[in-house]
Amino acid sequence: MFKKSLFILLPIVCSIFVGVKAQNTGNTELDNINKALQISADSLPEISYNHSRKYKVVDIKVTGVQNPMYEDHTILGFANLSVGSTLEIPGAEITNAIRRFWKQGLFSDVKIVATKIEGDNIWIELVLKERPRISDIVYTGMKKGERSDIEARIGMVKNLQITPNQMDRAKVIIKKYFDEKGFNKAEITMSETPDLSKENHIILNIDVVKKNKTKVNTIDIDGNVEVSDATLEKAMKKTRHKSNFRAWIRNFLRSTKYVPENYEEDKDNLISKYNELGYRDATILWDTVYQAPDKPEKVNVTIKVDEGKQYFIKDIKWVGNTIQPTWMLQAVLNMKPGDIYNQKKLTERLSVDDDAVMNLYYQNKGYIFSNADPVEVNLDNDSVDLEIRITEGPQASIRKVSISGNDRVYEDIVRRELRIKPGALYSRDDIIRSLREIAQTGHFDPENLNPGIVPDPESGTVDVSLPLASKANDQVEFSAGWGQTGVIGKLSLKFSNFSLKNLFNPKSYKGIIPQGEGQTLVLSAQTNAKYYQSYSMSFMDPWFGGKRPNSLSVGAYYSKQTDINSRYLNNAYGMYNPYSSYGYGYGNSYGGDYSIGADPNKSIQMIGASVGYGKRLSWPDDYFYVQAELSYQLYKMKDWAYFIVKDGTANNLSLNLSLNRRSIDNPVYTRRGTDISLSLQITPPFSMWDGKDYAAMPLVDNYYESPDKFKWIEYHKWKFKAKTFTSLYETKRTPVLMTRAEYGFVGYFNKDKKSPFETFYMGGDGMSGYSSTYATETIGLRGYENGSLGTQASAYTRLALELRYPLILEPSSTIYLLTFVEAGNAWRDLNKFNPFDLKRSAGVGARIMLPMIGLMGIDWAYGFDPINGSRSYSGSQFHFVIGQEF
């Protein structure tokens, strides 16, 4: 028994007979096959290429494969060879096996070797060499951002096995990427360098020579008589020039780069503009793009058009409509005989617009299979007869609603927000409303709510899938600062996915708290130990009872603030002024450390609790809801020189009733909708039955009110707030115009018992702090210092117009810029309210929303009007914003 090696190949039959050698065929694949399977000089005599013979495969051995993913059975599956099978030599099995290996592209060398032949038995070895893997990728000639974009597009990563097809694909993608950026002459070179530190690994070099951008020098449109160059150039949204003054003004701050794909798209846009203006026969006869003389980096564009005639609608007929009357469809279409034949408007009014014919009267009533086909049945000179053929089809019901991507809340918490249920008729509006309700929960990214709708005409049903992207919206605030009263620390925890029913079921906890029910729990503490302490807790269940969207909220808070010892102030500063704007004064300009002078015998304590219940209404529509809240606050003043009542207690028992309509689409970056509320907060009119003469009550120390006067506070407080949001155009990063109007009034039941509580503190950033005011509502007006427009006002108004533009809309962060104009004022005396006496301001700002922190921002504003004849409180102002303001 002897052993010889034989490389076996069955060449293509015609190549054998004509004597053509494989290396001369010019076919790379066949060249590789023949080279890999050369017949050795000591070929085994049993093999004859003149007469085929069948062999039984006794054994197949695989060598040269190092990747554990490529097991022997996988390799043999590629080759379609198996032990025990019969192999004909010469025959197609060997050639086809090698072809399959080359087609996979995973190996750089393939040989099939006969290691032993005995009679009709053959032993085979598959000798393979894997293509190298990437140990590193070196990018040159591009910016960091461009590199990140290219990495994401080509999908090449370390340890990836590189193939020629992948290299070619990557090169095409990179070329296209730079073409889109205007670098049409960019040269891309991809090369491999062996990595000497790793066997069968290479360093992939991707080098880009971008050269200069190709820009449009001029655009010359010829043949247009009725439609101006400017109109047609505006229609070309991505191919622009600045060769004349009007074009320069129109395209100021816009790119003039030339991108072939964009140019082809803009030629279609040009014809669409003609069609929109009634020129249905308009066409481009020819066009050319050529290098501008003496400007190698620019191109000139010339387009020759044939406008044709302008067409008008002569008649519109509706055919096939049985569900809706013709007059109603015609009214919704909003096109009539005599109008310009605007094909774009026709398409939009039939099926594209939210209030289009098919959306409004068919797809919202189950007719998802309905269709409107406008047909030109007659052309008479410049007139068109239209026949709109309606195919109504059967009403479709929802078969299945599937939810994926939710790892935030229990699935029933999501499903209770849906307006779409299995078995219900399909409605486009119900799907849109369901997405809005999911977004309002705050648990999912509103920018990635894209439903999948799969109609099944055979069964007359629709499957709806809702792929969700969970996002964290719990918030943690921890801050510390240093003031005149020492270190001030604050810790606030907001759990927006709390589960009260699982509080005593630790096995259901996600982390350290029970989660999954969509309830909100807020815990907050702020203190510097000696001078100030504040603690609060609130809980809200948006679906109290779990069956209807009726909310229940409860809350409680406690705060205590102490004063500074008078002797400490006198000794340290030689002066005491309890009526200064800070509550205390001092006799030099450097201040002092008040933390060591805290006096526990001078303090104000505030204790409060509330419970509220809200209900969604079905009339006038189901965006309305009403809420009632019963609250109680206790104020305890002890030798407190900074308030109108120095000693004593004050009780505030009130009922707050509100009617709200909230239809915004996104709570973080709102694009459309309204947010309107009308509220009344009222106390019992105690003065009507307590029999006290409040006019005769004497002042305490000739300044402070008697504690009996405000033992029970009484007032009625009215507020109206409205915000509207309008998307300026329909894209993801759309600018949004926000308008705001607010009015607030605090009335009284007894003119001698006007409440100093629940008044308005207006001006500045709108943020309240522990050291500013007590029992007042803070109203912001940018461009003016905090409280400069009123500290105990009985009336206020605020108007605003704000333009927003988003930079980042991601679950991890949302950032947008804004510019605004505002006007407002506050009045201490209700009788002096004048809605036209307003303080004006304008400015710019930015907002960032971080899931764990909340909304933060900074504004710069300029207040145009003086306050009480002085500009000390207006002019240029910076304002820092934390939290969402209504």
Secondary structure as GFF3:
##gff-version 3
##sequence-region A 1 886
A	DSSP	beta_strand	6	7	.	.	.	ID=ss1
A	DSSP	alpha_helix	13	18	.	.	.	ID=ss2
A	DSSP	three_ten_helix	22	24	.	.	.	ID=ss3
A	DSSP	alpha_helix	28	36	.	.	.	ID=ss4
A	DSSP	beta_strand	53	63	.	.	.	ID=ss5
A	DSSP	alpha_helix	72	79	.	.	.	ID=ss6
A	DSSP	beta_strand	86	89	.	.	.	ID=ss7
A	DSSP	alpha_helix	92	104	.	.	.	ID=ss8
A	DSSP	beta_strand	107	118	.	.	.	ID=ss9
A	DSSP	beta_strand	121	130	.	.	.	ID=ss10
A	DSSP	beta_strand	133	140	.	.	.	ID=ss11
A	DSSP	alpha_helix	144	154	.	.	.	ID=ss12
A	DSSP	alpha_helix	164	180	.	.	.	ID=ss13
A	DSSP	beta_strand	187	194	.	.	.	ID=ss14
A	DSSP	beta_strand	201	209	.	.	.	ID=ss15
A	DSSP	beta_strand	215	222	.	.	.	ID=ss16
A	DSSP	alpha_helix	229	235	.	.	.	ID=ss17
A	DSSP	alpha_helix	245	250	.	.	.	ID=ss18
A	DSSP	alpha_helix	260	276	.	.	.	ID=ss19
A	DSSP	beta_strand	283	292	.	.	.	ID=ss20
A	DSSP	beta_strand	295	306	.	.	.	ID=ss21
A	DSSP	beta_strand	312	319	.	.	.	ID=ss22
A	DSSP	alpha_helix	326	333	.	.	.	ID=ss23
A	DSSP	alpha_helix	343	347	.	.	.	ID=ss24
A	DSSP	pi_helix	348	352	.	.	.	ID=ss25
A	DSSP	alpha_helix	357	361	.	.	.	ID=ss26
A	DSSP	beta_strand	371	380	.	.	.	ID=ss27
A	DSSP	beta_strand	383	391	.	.	.	ID=ss28
A	DSSP	beta_strand	397	404	.	.	.	ID=ss29
A	DSSP	alpha_helix	411	415	.	.	.	ID=ss30
A	DSSP	alpha_helix	428	441	.	.	.	ID=ss31
A	DSSP	three_ten_helix	446	448	.	.	.	ID=ss32
A	DSSP	beta_strand	452	456	.	.	.	ID=ss33
A	DSSP	beta_strand	461	467	.	.	.	ID=ss34
A	DSSP	beta_strand	475	483	.	.	.	ID=ss35
A	DSSP	beta_strand	486	498	.	.	.	ID=ss36
A	DSSP	three_ten_helix	500	502	.	.	.	ID=ss37
A	DSSP	three_ten_helix	506	508	.	.	.	ID=ss38
A	DSSP	beta_strand	509	510	.	.	.	ID=ss39
A	DSSP	beta_strand	513	514	.	.	.	ID=ss40
A	DSSP	beta_strand	519	527	.	.	.	ID=ss41
A	DSSP	beta_strand	532	541	.	.	.	ID=ss42
A	DSSP	beta_strand	551	564	.	.	.	ID=ss43
A	DSSP	alpha_helix	566	573	.	.	.	ID=ss44
A	DSSP	three_ten_helix	594	597	.	.	.	ID=ss45
A	DSSP	beta_strand	598	616	.	.	.	ID=ss46
A	DSSP	beta_strand	624	638	.	.	.	ID=ss47
A	DSSP	beta_strand	648	662	.	.	.	ID=ss48
A	DSSP	beta_strand	673	682	.	.	.	ID=ss49
A	DSSP	three_ten_helix	686	688	.	.	.	ID=ss50
A	DSSP	three_ten_helix	694	696	.	.	.	ID=ss51
A	DSSP	beta_strand	716	727	.	.	.	ID=ss52
A	DSSP	beta_strand	736	747	.	.	.	ID=ss53
A	DSSP	beta_strand	759	762	.	.	.	ID=ss54
A	DSSP	beta_strand	776	779	.	.	.	ID=ss55
A	DSSP	beta_strand	790	793	.	.	.	ID=ss56
A	DSSP	beta_strand	795	809	.	.	.	ID=ss57
A	DSSP	beta_strand	814	827	.	.	.	ID=ss58
A	DSSP	three_ten_helix	830	832	.	.	.	ID=ss59
A	DSSP	beta_strand	839	850	.	.	.	ID=ss60
A	DSSP	beta_strand	854	863	.	.	.	ID=ss61
A	DSSP	beta_strand	875	882	.	.	.	ID=ss62
###
